[in-house]
Protein backbone atom coordinates (compact mmCIF):
# COMPACT_ATOMS: atom_id res chain seq x y z
CA UNK A 1 0.00 0.00 0.00
CA UNK A 2 2.83 2.39 0.88
CA UNK A 3 4.18 2.77 -2.64
CA UNK A 4 0.71 3.26 -4.15
CA UNK A 5 -0.29 5.75 -1.48
CA UNK A 6 2.93 7.68 -1.91
CA UNK A 7 2.40 7.77 -5.69
CA UNK A 8 -1.10 9.09 -5.14
CA UNK A 9 0.42 11.79 -2.94
CA UNK A 10 2.69 12.83 -5.83
CA UNK A 11 5.92 10.91 -5.23
CA UNK A 12 6.77 7.97 -7.50
CA UNK A 13 9.44 5.75 -5.93
CA UNK A 14 9.51 3.41 -8.93
CA UNK A 15 10.25 6.34 -11.28
CA UNK A 16 13.01 7.48 -8.88
CA UNK A 17 14.60 4.03 -9.04
CA UNK A 18 14.38 4.01 -12.85
CA UNK A 19 15.99 7.41 -13.24
CA UNK A 20 18.90 6.39 -11.02
CA UNK A 21 19.59 3.44 -13.28
CA UNK A 22 19.38 5.70 -16.34
CA UNK A 23 22.01 8.18 -15.20
CA UNK A 24 24.47 5.79 -13.49
CA UNK A 25 26.50 5.29 -16.71
CA UNK A 26 26.76 9.07 -17.22
CA UNK A 27 28.01 9.59 -13.69
CA UNK A 28 30.52 6.73 -13.86
CA UNK A 29 31.90 8.09 -17.15
CA UNK A 30 33.32 11.07 -15.22
CA UNK A 31 35.10 9.01 -12.55
CA UNK A 32 38.87 9.21 -12.13
CA UNK A 33 41.22 7.17 -9.90
CA UNK A 34 40.66 9.82 -7.19
CA UNK A 35 37.09 8.58 -6.66
CA UNK A 36 36.59 6.07 -3.87
CA UNK A 37 33.44 3.97 -4.05
CA UNK A 38 30.64 3.89 -6.61
CA UNK A 39 27.39 5.61 -7.50
CA UNK A 40 24.71 5.34 -4.86
CA UNK A 41 26.61 5.74 -1.60
CA UNK A 42 25.36 8.23 0.98
CA UNK A 43 28.41 10.43 0.45
CA UNK A 44 30.85 10.83 -2.41
CA UNK A 45 34.52 10.25 -1.57
CA UNK A 46 37.33 12.00 -3.42
CA UNK A 47 41.04 11.63 -2.70
CA UNK A 48 42.93 14.92 -3.11
CA UNK A 49 46.29 14.28 -4.79
CA UNK A 50 49.03 16.24 -6.50
CA UNK A 51 49.03 19.39 -4.34
CA UNK A 52 51.67 20.56 -1.86
CA UNK A 53 49.65 23.29 -0.13
CA UNK A 54 46.14 23.02 -1.56
CA UNK A 55 43.38 25.61 -1.20
CA UNK A 56 39.86 24.36 -1.87
CA UNK A 57 37.60 26.76 -3.76
CA UNK A 58 33.84 26.18 -3.89
CA UNK A 59 30.92 27.65 -5.81
CA UNK A 60 27.22 26.92 -6.03
CA UNK A 61 24.61 28.12 -8.49
CA UNK A 62 21.51 27.25 -10.49
CA UNK A 63 20.44 27.80 -14.08
CA UNK A 64 17.74 30.23 -12.94
CA UNK A 65 14.61 30.66 -15.03
CA UNK A 66 16.41 29.47 -18.16
CA UNK A 67 15.02 26.11 -17.10
CA UNK A 68 11.55 27.32 -18.13
CA UNK A 69 12.71 27.66 -21.73
CA UNK A 70 13.97 24.09 -21.67
CA UNK A 71 10.56 22.97 -20.44
CA UNK A 72 8.66 24.96 -23.05
CA UNK A 73 10.87 23.66 -25.87
CA UNK A 74 11.18 20.13 -24.51
CA UNK A 75 15.01 20.32 -24.65
CA UNK A 76 16.99 19.20 -21.65
CA UNK A 77 20.37 18.32 -23.18
CA UNK A 78 22.03 21.75 -22.79
CA UNK A 79 20.92 22.94 -19.34
CA UNK A 80 23.39 20.69 -17.53
CA UNK A 81 26.23 22.30 -19.48
CA UNK A 82 24.99 25.73 -18.37
CA UNK A 83 25.13 24.74 -14.73
CA UNK A 84 28.56 23.13 -14.71
CA UNK A 85 30.20 25.75 -16.91
CA UNK A 86 28.91 28.62 -14.78
CA UNK A 87 30.37 27.07 -11.64
CA UNK A 88 33.66 26.13 -13.33
CA UNK A 89 34.08 29.72 -14.55
CA UNK A 90 33.40 31.14 -11.08
CA UNK A 91 35.92 28.84 -9.41
CA UNK A 92 38.50 29.41 -12.14
CA UNK A 93 38.60 33.16 -11.48
CA UNK A 94 40.81 32.19 -8.51
CA UNK A 95 42.99 29.94 -10.67
CA UNK A 96 41.47 26.80 -9.13
CA UNK A 97 40.98 23.73 -11.32
CA UNK A 98 37.68 21.82 -10.98
CA UNK A 99 37.81 18.63 -8.92
CA UNK A 100 34.26 17.42 -8.37
CA UNK A 101 30.65 18.48 -8.82
CA UNK A 102 27.32 17.60 -7.20
CA UNK A 103 23.95 18.34 -8.75
CA UNK A 104 20.47 18.83 -7.29
CA UNK A 105 17.36 18.25 -9.38
CA UNK A 106 14.00 19.20 -7.87
CA UNK A 107 10.75 18.34 -9.64
CA UNK A 108 7.03 18.55 -9.03
CA UNK A 109 6.60 15.21 -10.78
CA UNK A 110 9.39 12.92 -11.87
CA UNK A 111 9.74 12.27 -15.61
CA UNK A 112 12.73 9.91 -15.87
CA UNK A 113 13.67 10.89 -19.43
CA UNK A 114 13.83 14.60 -18.49
CA UNK A 115 16.00 14.06 -15.44
CA UNK A 116 18.26 11.60 -17.26
CA UNK A 117 18.83 14.19 -20.03
CA UNK A 118 19.67 16.85 -17.45
CA UNK A 119 22.16 14.62 -15.66
CA UNK A 120 23.67 13.48 -18.96
CA UNK A 121 24.36 17.15 -19.79
CA UNK A 122 25.93 17.69 -16.37
CA UNK A 123 28.13 14.61 -16.85
CA UNK A 124 29.21 15.66 -20.36
CA UNK A 125 30.22 19.13 -19.14
CA UNK A 126 32.10 17.66 -16.16
CA UNK A 127 33.95 15.17 -18.33
CA UNK A 128 34.97 17.93 -20.78
CA UNK A 129 36.99 19.67 -18.03
CA UNK A 130 38.23 16.60 -16.16
CA UNK A 131 35.78 17.12 -13.30
CA UNK A 132 34.14 14.23 -11.45
CA UNK A 133 30.36 14.13 -11.04
CA UNK A 134 30.65 12.80 -7.52
CA UNK A 135 27.00 12.61 -6.53
CA UNK A 136 23.72 14.44 -6.40
CA UNK A 137 20.11 14.42 -5.35
CA UNK A 138 16.78 14.16 -7.15
CA UNK A 139 13.86 15.44 -5.08
CA UNK A 140 10.15 15.07 -5.83
CA UNK A 141 8.38 18.02 -4.22
CA UNK A 142 4.67 18.08 -5.04
CA UNK A 143 2.98 21.02 -3.37
CA UNK A 144 6.20 23.05 -3.39
CA UNK A 145 6.71 23.33 -7.15
CA UNK A 146 4.02 24.23 -9.67
CA UNK A 147 2.67 21.47 -11.88
CA UNK A 148 5.31 20.25 -14.33
CA UNK A 149 8.03 22.49 -12.89
CA UNK A 150 11.61 21.47 -12.24
CA UNK A 151 14.81 23.13 -11.05
CA UNK A 152 18.50 22.39 -11.42
CA UNK A 153 21.28 23.56 -9.12
CA UNK A 154 24.80 22.41 -8.38
CA UNK A 155 27.91 22.70 -6.27
CA UNK A 156 31.52 22.61 -7.47
CA UNK A 157 34.78 22.18 -5.58
CA UNK A 158 38.12 23.05 -7.14
CA UNK A 159 41.68 23.34 -5.86
CA UNK A 160 44.75 25.50 -6.37
CA UNK A 161 48.20 25.71 -4.83
CA UNK A 162 48.22 28.44 -2.20
CA UNK A 163 51.13 30.26 -3.84
CA UNK A 164 49.39 30.20 -7.25
CA UNK A 165 45.98 31.36 -6.00
CA UNK A 166 44.74 34.38 -7.94
CA UNK A 167 43.82 37.21 -5.55
CA UNK A 168 42.89 40.27 -7.65
CA UNK A 169 42.37 42.52 -4.63
CA UNK A 170 46.11 42.31 -3.99
CA UNK A 171 47.47 41.80 -7.52
CA UNK A 172 45.46 44.12 -9.81
CA UNK A 173 47.18 47.49 -10.24
CA UNK A 174 46.47 50.90 -11.72
CA UNK A 175 47.28 50.97 -15.42
CA UNK A 176 46.50 47.27 -15.91
CA UNK A 177 44.89 46.41 -19.23
CA UNK A 178 41.43 44.83 -19.24
CA UNK A 179 40.93 42.22 -21.95
CA UNK A 180 37.49 40.95 -22.95
CA UNK A 181 36.63 37.39 -23.94
CA UNK A 182 33.39 36.86 -25.92
CA UNK A 183 30.36 35.21 -24.36
CA UNK A 184 28.29 32.58 -26.17
CA UNK A 185 24.99 34.37 -25.53
CA UNK A 186 22.98 35.26 -22.45
CA UNK A 187 24.71 32.48 -20.50
CA UNK A 188 22.43 32.03 -17.45
CA UNK A 189 21.43 35.61 -16.63
CA UNK A 190 18.56 37.88 -17.61
CA UNK A 191 15.98 35.25 -18.51
CA UNK A 192 13.27 36.72 -16.30
CA UNK A 193 13.54 39.96 -18.26
CA UNK A 194 13.44 38.04 -21.55
CA UNK A 195 10.31 36.22 -20.44
CA UNK A 196 8.72 39.56 -19.57
CA UNK A 197 9.80 41.26 -22.82
CA UNK A 198 8.32 38.48 -24.98
CA UNK A 199 5.45 37.65 -22.57
CA UNK A 200 6.52 34.03 -22.70
CA UNK A 201 4.63 33.07 -19.55
CA UNK A 202 1.42 33.91 -21.43
CA UNK A 203 2.48 32.24 -24.68
CA UNK A 204 5.90 30.68 -25.39
CA UNK A 205 5.25 30.63 -29.17
CA UNK A 206 7.85 33.37 -29.92
CA UNK A 207 10.56 30.87 -28.94
CA UNK A 208 9.86 28.88 -32.12
CA UNK A 209 9.91 31.94 -34.37
CA UNK A 210 12.81 32.13 -36.82
CA UNK A 211 14.79 35.34 -36.40
CA UNK A 212 16.76 36.35 -39.53
CA UNK A 213 19.18 38.44 -37.42
CA UNK A 214 20.10 35.35 -35.44
CA UNK A 215 20.06 32.81 -38.25
CA UNK A 216 17.98 30.49 -36.07
CA UNK A 217 14.92 30.52 -33.84
CA UNK A 218 14.79 32.73 -30.79
CA UNK A 219 14.56 29.64 -28.57
CA UNK A 220 17.69 28.08 -30.07
CA UNK A 221 19.65 31.29 -29.48
CA UNK A 222 18.40 31.62 -25.91
CA UNK A 223 19.27 28.00 -25.07
CA UNK A 224 22.87 28.40 -26.29
CA UNK A 225 24.94 26.94 -23.42
CA UNK A 226 26.95 29.05 -21.02
CA UNK A 227 30.51 29.03 -22.32
CA UNK A 228 33.29 27.37 -20.28
CA UNK A 229 36.48 29.47 -20.23
CA UNK A 230 38.74 27.15 -18.26
CA UNK A 231 40.38 25.25 -21.18
CA UNK A 232 40.69 28.43 -23.24
CA UNK A 233 42.37 30.56 -20.56
CA UNK A 234 44.68 27.92 -19.09
CA UNK A 235 47.71 28.79 -21.30
CA UNK A 236 47.59 32.46 -20.27
CA UNK A 237 47.01 32.00 -16.54
CA UNK A 238 50.58 32.88 -15.43
CA UNK A 239 50.16 36.30 -17.10
CA UNK A 240 46.79 37.19 -15.56
CA UNK A 241 46.42 39.33 -12.44
CA UNK A 242 42.65 39.15 -12.10
CA UNK A 243 39.56 37.67 -13.73
CA UNK A 244 35.91 38.71 -13.63
CA UNK A 245 33.19 36.31 -14.75
CA UNK A 246 30.45 38.55 -16.22
CA UNK A 247 27.21 37.24 -14.76
CA UNK A 248 24.27 39.00 -13.06
CA UNK A 249 25.11 42.68 -12.66
CA UNK A 250 26.92 42.82 -16.00
CA UNK A 251 30.25 44.57 -16.48
CA UNK A 252 29.66 47.33 -13.89
CA UNK A 253 29.08 45.10 -10.87
CA UNK A 254 31.36 42.19 -11.74
CA UNK A 255 34.39 44.28 -12.65
CA UNK A 256 33.98 46.17 -9.37
CA UNK A 257 34.45 42.88 -7.50
CA UNK A 258 38.09 42.56 -8.60
CA UNK A 259 39.12 46.19 -8.06
CA UNK A 260 41.43 46.86 -5.06
CA UNK A 261 40.67 49.82 -2.83
CA UNK A 262 41.46 53.10 -4.58
CA UNK A 263 41.08 51.67 -8.07
CA UNK A 264 38.23 51.43 -10.55
CA UNK A 265 37.87 50.67 -14.26
CA UNK A 266 37.25 52.43 -17.52
CA UNK A 267 35.57 50.47 -20.31
CA UNK A 268 35.60 51.46 -23.98
CA UNK A 269 32.11 50.57 -25.18
CA UNK A 270 33.17 51.02 -28.80
CA UNK A 271 35.76 48.25 -28.51
CA UNK A 272 33.28 45.47 -29.33
CA UNK A 273 30.00 45.01 -31.14
CA UNK A 274 27.06 43.91 -29.01
CA UNK A 275 25.74 40.63 -30.51
CA UNK A 276 22.39 40.70 -32.37
CA UNK A 277 20.51 38.72 -29.70
CA UNK A 278 20.97 41.48 -27.12
CA UNK A 279 20.00 44.21 -29.59
CA UNK A 280 16.88 42.23 -30.52
CA UNK A 281 15.83 41.92 -26.88
CA UNK A 282 16.46 45.62 -26.26
CA UNK A 283 14.34 46.70 -29.24
CA UNK A 284 11.53 44.28 -28.45
CA UNK A 285 11.28 45.45 -24.83
CA UNK A 286 12.38 49.06 -25.29
CA UNK A 287 14.94 48.43 -22.54
CA UNK A 288 17.29 51.28 -21.61
CA UNK A 289 21.03 51.04 -22.22
CA UNK A 290 21.69 51.27 -18.48
CA UNK A 291 19.41 48.37 -17.65
CA UNK A 292 20.81 46.23 -20.46
CA UNK A 293 24.31 46.81 -19.08
CA UNK A 294 23.31 45.68 -15.58
CA UNK A 295 21.18 42.68 -16.57
CA UNK A 296 23.16 41.12 -19.44
CA UNK A 297 26.78 40.39 -20.33
CA UNK A 298 26.23 42.07 -23.75
CA UNK A 299 28.69 39.73 -25.42
CA UNK A 300 31.49 39.89 -22.83
CA UNK A 301 31.74 36.62 -20.89
CA UNK A 302 35.02 37.06 -19.03
CA UNK A 303 37.37 39.98 -18.40
CA UNK A 304 41.08 39.55 -17.67
CA UNK A 305 43.36 42.08 -16.01
CA UNK A 306 47.05 41.97 -16.90
CA UNK A 307 50.11 44.21 -16.85
CA UNK A 308 50.30 46.52 -19.92
CA UNK A 309 53.59 44.96 -21.04
CA UNK A 310 51.97 41.48 -20.98
CA UNK A 311 48.79 42.35 -22.88
CA UNK A 312 50.16 41.56 -26.34
CA UNK A 313 51.44 38.17 -25.15
CA UNK A 314 48.06 37.32 -23.61
CA UNK A 315 46.37 38.26 -26.88
CA UNK A 316 48.78 36.05 -28.78
CA UNK A 317 47.81 33.13 -26.55
CA UNK A 318 44.13 34.09 -26.66
CA UNK A 319 43.36 35.37 -30.18
CA UNK A 320 39.73 36.09 -29.23
CA UNK A 321 40.75 38.61 -26.56
CA UNK A 322 40.49 42.34 -27.26
CA UNK A 323 41.41 45.44 -25.25
CA UNK A 324 38.21 46.32 -23.40
CA UNK A 325 39.52 49.02 -21.07
CA UNK A 326 41.93 49.73 -18.24
CA UNK A 327 42.26 49.95 -14.48
CA UNK A 328 42.41 53.57 -13.26
CA UNK A 329 42.47 55.45 -9.93
CA UNK A 330 39.01 55.85 -8.42
N, C-alpha and C positions, 0 to 999 in steps of 0.2 A: 504493500500500500504506500510505503514511504516515497518511493520513486515516482509513482503516479501522482500522489498528492503534491509533491514538490514541483512536478511538471505543470500541474494545474495552477500552482502558485506563481509560475513564470520562470522556474529554473529547471533546465533539462540536463540531468547528470549524464545521460547517455550521450548527448551531443558534446558535452565537455570531454568525455572520454575519447570520442571520435576525433575531435579537433587536436587533442594531444598527440594522438597517433599520426595525424596528418603532418604536424610540423616538427616531429622528432628528427626526421632526416635533415631538415633545413638547419636546425640547431646544431646537430652533430657535425655538419659540414664546416662549421666555423671553429671547431675545437682544435687546440694546439696541444703539445706535450705539457704545457703549464696547467691544463685542466685536470683536476682530480675528481674522479667519479663520473657519473653519466647523467643524462636528462632525467628529471623526475625526483631528484633528491630535495629535501626541504631547504637546503642552502647550497649555492654554487661555490665550489672551492677552486681557487686560482693560486698557483705558486709563483711568487714574484722572483724573477731571476734576471741577472745581467746588469744590475745596478749596484754602484758602490754606496751612494748616499741618496736613495730615492725619495722623491716628494710625490705623493699621490695627489692628483687633481681630479675633481669630480664636477659633473654638470648634470642637470636634469631639465627636461623640457617636454612639451607636447607638440602636436602638429596644429593645435588651435582649431579654428573653424574651417580650415582647409579640408578637414575630414568630411564636412557636409557636401562638398563638391564631389568627393569620391563616392559618397552614397548616392547622390543624384545621378551620376554618370555610370554607376555600377563598376567603377575601376578601383581596385584596391592594391594594385601591384607596385605603385610608386610611392605611396604614403610612408611605407616603412623606410624608404631611402631618405625621405624628408627628415624623419625623426632622427635617424642615426647621424646623418651628415650635419644637421644643426648642432648636435651635441659634440661631435668630433671637432667641428670648427671652433666652438667655444673653448673646449679644452686645449686645442692647439694654439690658441692665442698666448698661452704660457710657455709654449714649446714642448708640452707633454704629448707623448704618443699614446694612442688609445690602447687599452689593455682588454677591458671587458665591458659588456653592455647588458642591461636588464630591461625588458619591456613590460608594459602594463596595458592590457586591453580590457576595456569596460564596455559592456553591451547591455541593452535592454532585453534582447532576446538573442540567443546564440545561433548564428548561421555558420556552421563549420567551414564552408568554402570561403567566406569572407575573412574570417579570422586566420585561416591557413594562408591566404594570399597576403595579408598584412604581415604575418610573421615571416613568410618567405622573403618579402621585401626587406625586412629588418635584417635577416640573415645574409642576404646578398650584399647589402651595404656594409655590414660588419666584415664579411669575408674580403671585400674589396680593399679594406684598409688594415687587414691582419688583426682584426678585433674579434674577440670571442663573444658569442651570444651565450652568456653564462646561465641565464635563467629568465624567469618572468612570471606573470600572473594573468589569468583570464578570469574576469569577474562578471557574473550575470546579476544585474541590478535592476530588476523590474520595480517600478514605483519610484526609482530615483531618476532614471533616464526616460526621455520621451519614447514613444513607440518607434521601433526601428533604429534608434540612435546608437552610436558607438563612439568611443574615444580611444585615443592611442597616446601613451606617454612613455618616457624612458629615462634611463639613468646610466651615465657613462663614467667609468673610472679610467684615467690615464696616469702615466708616470713620466717623470723627468729627473735627471741628475740635479741635485741642489745647485751646483755651480753653473749649470746651463739653463736654469729656470729664467724665463723671460719676465722681467719686472719693469714694465714701461714707466711706472711712476718714479723709478730711480735711474732709468737709462735713456729715456727720450730727452732731447735737448733742443734749445732754441736754434733755429736754422735747419733742423732736420727736414728732409724732403718727405712728403707724403705721396705714396704711390697707390693708385687704385687698381683693383683686380675686378674684372666684370662679374656680375651676378648672372644666374641662369634664368631669372624671372623674379617673381614676387618672393620666392623662397617660402617662408612660412609666416609672413607678416602682412597684415592689411586686409585679410579676407573678410572681416566683418564689414569693412567699408565697401569692398567690392560687392558683397551681397546686398548692401543697402543701395548702392549706385544702380545696380541692375535689377533690384527688387526680386532677387532670386528666391527668397523665402515664399513669395507669392506664386512665382512661376519660374522654374529653373530652365525653361526653354532657351533663353539666350545663350546658354552654355554650348548648345549644339549648333549655333549659328556660325557659318564660315565668315571669317573676318579677313578680307583681302590684305589689309595692312600687316596681318600676322602670318599669312600664308597657311593658316589652319583654323580650326574652330576656337572660339573663346575658351571653351572648357579644356581643350588640349593645352593651350598656352598657360592657363592658370594651374593646371596640374603638373607642369614641368617641375621635376624634382629640385629640391634645394641642393645647390652645388657643394661638393666636398673639396676643400682647398688643401687638405693635408698633403696628398701626394705631389701636388703642383708646387707648393711652397718649400718643401723639404730641402731642395738643393740650395736655396737662398737663406735658410735660417741663420747661419752664422753671421750674416750681414744685417740682420733685422734687429732694430732696437725696440720696436713695439708693434702690436697688431690689434686692429679693431675689427670685430665681426659686425657687419652692418645689419642689425636686426630691428626690432621695434624701437622707434625713436629716431631711425634714420641716421644720416651722417651727423647731424648736430649733437645728439645725445650720446651716440656710441663713440665718436671721436673724443668727446669730453672725458670719457672714462679712462683714457690712456694719457691724459695730459698732466704732467707734474704741476705742483703749485707754482704759480707765477707764469705759466705758459698756456697758450691757447692755440688755435689753428686758423689758417686762412685757406679756403677752398676756392679754386677757380672753376666756376660752374660752366665755363665755356670749354673746358678741357675734355669733355666727353659728350656724346650725344645720348640723351635719354631714350631708351628703347621704346618702340611703338606701343607695346602693351600698356605702359604707364601713361603715355599721352592719350591713348584711347580711353582709359579709365577716367582721366582728368576731364576730358571733353564730355564724356557721357554724364558725369556727375557734377560738372561745373565746380570742381574742387580747386581751392586756391593753391598757389605755388607753395606757400608756407605749410599748409597741411600735408600736401604731397611729400614734402621734404621730411616731415616728422613721422609719417605713417609708413612710407615705402623706402626701399633701398635705391630706387631710381636707376638701377643698372650697375651700382657699385656694391659688390658683395663683401669685399675685404679691403682694408686699408693698411698699408705697411709704412712704418716710419724708419728711415735709415739716414745715416750721415750723408751729407751732400756729395762727398767724394766717393761714396759707395753706390750712389743711385744708378749710375750707368752700368755698373757690374750686375746689380740686381735686375735691371731691365734686360741685360743680356741673358741672364739665367731664366727670366720670366718675361718672354716676349709680349705677353698680353698686358703687362703693367704699363701704366702711363703716369706722368707727373700730375697729380691731382691738386696739390697745394703744398703748404709748408707749415712748420711749427714756429710760432712767433710769441713775443712777450704779451702777456695779457694786460 
